[in-house]
Structure formats: structure tokens, C-alpha cells
Amino acid sequence: MLSVPGLDDSTRAGTINLISNRHFAEEDKMNYKLILSLVLVGLVALFIVQNATVVDIRFMFWTISMSRALMIFFLLAIGVLIGWLLHSQFIHRKKVNN
């Protein structure tokens, strides 16, 4: 066993107990994350099943047919990309001005 100066057996046991409690707390957090992830995946699957109908999208002289869920996903992805680009530009301008 490792001997640390200034630590008696009760302090060493308390330290080991604290470390093991942290380990279990991290496992609980992982379990919550796993459960939350599974619930979100289930909700996404339910959304896709309920919005599987094909819709026609007309823009100027183009017409595209795709499922409603896929269309919503593409619109969300485009919105996230535009937001990310605008945020990056804002951060870049802030650094240049300072």
C-alpha cells in the first residue's frame, strides 16, 4: 500500500470513499444522458413516421417532391448553418475591432 505522509488510515479511507462517490455520480450522469438520448431518438422516429407524406415544393420554376420530415430537416440544417456562419462573422468582427 502507498504511504502518504500526514495521512492516517481514516483520512485515506475517506479519500477513497470520495473518489468512489464521484465515480458513481459520473455513472449516474451517463445513465441520464443515455435515457435522454433514447427518448430524443424515439421522438425523432415518431416525428418521421407521422410526417412521411410527400409534399411538392415549388420555387420559381422548380418543383421538388420530398417527404415533409426530410424537408423540415433540410430547413433546420440550413438555419443552423446560417446561424453558425453569422455567429462566426460576429465573433471575427468583434476580435478585429478590439
RATAQUI-V544801 format. One record per pair of residues at least 6 apart in sequence whose ideal C-beta (glycine too) atoms are under 8 Angstrom apart, sorted by the first residue. I is the first residue (numbers start at 1). J is the second residue. D is the distance in Angstrom with one decimal. If there is no record, write none. Layout:
I;J;D
I;J;D
This chain:
4;12;7.3
7;15;7.5
47;69;6.3
48;69;4.6
51;67;6.9
51;68;4.3
51;69;4.1
51;72;7.0
52;67;5.4
52;68;7.4
52;69;6.4
53;67;6.9
53;68;5.7
54;65;5.4
54;66;6.8
54;67;5.8
54;68;7.7
55;65;7.2
55;66;7.0
55;67;7.5
55;68;5.2
55;71;6.5
56;63;5.9
56;64;7.3
56;65;5.3
57;63;7.1
57;64;4.7
57;65;7.6
57;66;7.0
57;71;6.5
